[in-house]
Amino acid sequence: MEFPEEVLAHIFSYLSVRERESASAVCTRWSQSMSHPRVWRYTEIRCETGEREDPSLQLFSSLLPLVRHLKITVSSLSDPANRSAALSVLRLATSGPLRTLSLSCSGGVPLFYSGHDLEEGLEAALTASPEHVGGAFLSHLDLRGVPFTLSQSLVRVLARQSPNLRSLLVNNQTLVCKVEPEAVVEVLGLCPLLNTLGLFYTSLSQKVVDELLLPQRCPLLAMELYCERFAKYIPPLEDSVWAGLKHRHPGLKVSLILDHTLPMDHFSSVLQPSVPLQHLELLTFTDLVQQTHLVTQSYSHALETIILQTTSSPELDSALRSLAAACSLLREVHCYCVVSCDVIRAFKDGCPRLWRYTLKTRKEPHPWRCTVIK
């Protein structure tokens, strides 16, 4: 029995690039099916061999323009060969109408590495020319996984070269943010279809909000914000500002990460009651009883995921039980400290949509595994 080419292509699409190389060597028919566009529509490539000319990538270089949704992971960022391979993949993939691009790095970051080569390569790959499509068709760009500070000029170039962007995620949790509010305003003006934004909290301002409130803008659906120590130096968005955003964009859902470098006395200024908060991470490793009560009072109608890195106490157990009773929409709760059995029971009983949680009654070896409710 022979499978139709479309069926083979669908099966091959689940293989890694190396596995596709092996499969293409099985027989002529499989080799021919490997060039079907469906094989390459969704592709993830790991640059990890330490070779500038990866044999797998060389074999399929003519097929990379068929990729529409691409995820590139650079392993061992200290190895220039892996970075060079990633840039080669980028250039080839953007010679076709690429729709989605995710770039991330794993492994340690070399000391004093600024990422200039990857930034320049990304700019060059997305720049259109008569012989190169570039980022003209790009609608989703995710740079949350890059471990170096993104330059403001890069973000501006990306917006100019990809005016059809619908999501832009540059909240990559580095020590410093160089993307100022003026650059965000320019991005919003250049990309009128943007409905999903991932930013550092310091990249927000009243001018950014004013741009988002314009009547001609498309609905804003999601906003991810990373709050770190430099957020204490800027005026926080007041509750009335969030109320206005929620009124203008009723479908807006916000994700907030409050890092341990942000002083605790600034948490309440960020956690305004009118924020349409869906996902919250409080990563302080200190007492969060007061903040947990604040979350219960303000976000019980919308909160779906909460992650706490905090310290154990009877007061925290009580605050978590109150949270479980009030936040019936919770789907995930992860608390990285020891809690009582009553806390686990409270979330199971009070949150019917709960499907995954990390709640431990005793310390376990790192990393703690979550429990999935079947």
Disulfide bonds with the S-S distance in Angstrom:
none
